[in-house]
Amino acid sequence: MKIVGITGGTGLVGRALSRLLAEDGYEIIVFTRKPDKTRKYIKNTTYAVFDPLKNKIDTEQLARVDAMVNLAGEGIADKRWTEQRKTDILESRIFSTSFLVEQLKLHNPDCKVLVNASATGYYGNDNGRQPFTEEAPPANDFLGRTCMKWEQASEPAETFTRRVVLRFGIVLAREGGYFREFCKRMMMGVAPVLGNGEQVVSWIHRHDLARMIRFAIERVEVSGVYNAVAPIPVSHSIIIHTMARTKGGLKIPIPVPAFVIKLMLGEMSVEVLKSCTVSAEKIMDKGFRFDYRDIETAVKDLCTRKKK
């Protein structure tokens, strides 16, 4: 499989995946709403139109792909969750996934695999027992229902291709998301600890996530749902203290009480404060090996890695 299509390829994970695959000699086709305005900075990569809300997709390029990776969707944590924002988050995932699957079936039923993103938001709060495995039921909350419907939208692909769903944990990357937001605060000499800091975070280094997607593309024995998390989840406070220690200098721990987070974030505060311990055993049983198994190794790399 030498041609890989990616929706959401201009995002945090999509850029890392495109670079990784390009370095391996793959040809990449990034499907995006505005291909003419997208910055062209990754070798072996072309850009094609993909706008599900307008029923637009470059079918000639779609027909060329050997594998398809669907990362499209509005950012979960980009804005406060108003009712309209929640609708946008849900519909951007369901419509884009359903549209992509329909178009693949029409124009490229010989596509070898569809790798579809989901998230560990599928699970609720820790239940005091074992870590969540892929067989656990979805949480009865906004993200749980969203992830369930998102995954269901990709199910029709199983009638013509291999389907893999990866439930992304908290992605750690210099360029954005969780890690970058706390780095900004530490540059000012503070280390914010949210809530009591004991909530478990199931995380994954962005490089390992890109490698896992490549693994799912290349390994024909991989199908179904897998958790995309590092094998050693840790508490939020451990991540913050590890970042502060690794970055060096004076970093004053600043507790941010739960009620303040709730006032600031509203309903989204549930995801920030909840403890969610997720198992990586299933993907490891398939032979995947992490480059960044523990938070110390991951943070050290992110604090020293040059920005790409």
Protein Blocks (a to p, Z undefined) as FASTA:
>chain_A
ZZdcdehklmmklmmmmmmmmmnopacddddfblmlpccfbghiacddddfknopacfkl
mmmpmbdcdfbdcdfklpccdfklmmmmmmmmmmmmmmmmmmmmmmommbfbdcddddfk
lpccdehiacddfkbccddbfklmmmmmmmmmmmmmmmmpccddddddddddfkgcjllm
mmmmmmnopacdehjllaccddddfklmmmmmmmmmmmmkbgcjdddddfbdcdfklmmm
mmmmmngpjdddddddfklmmmmnmmmlmmmmpccdddfklmmmnopacfblbfklmmmm
mmmpccZZ
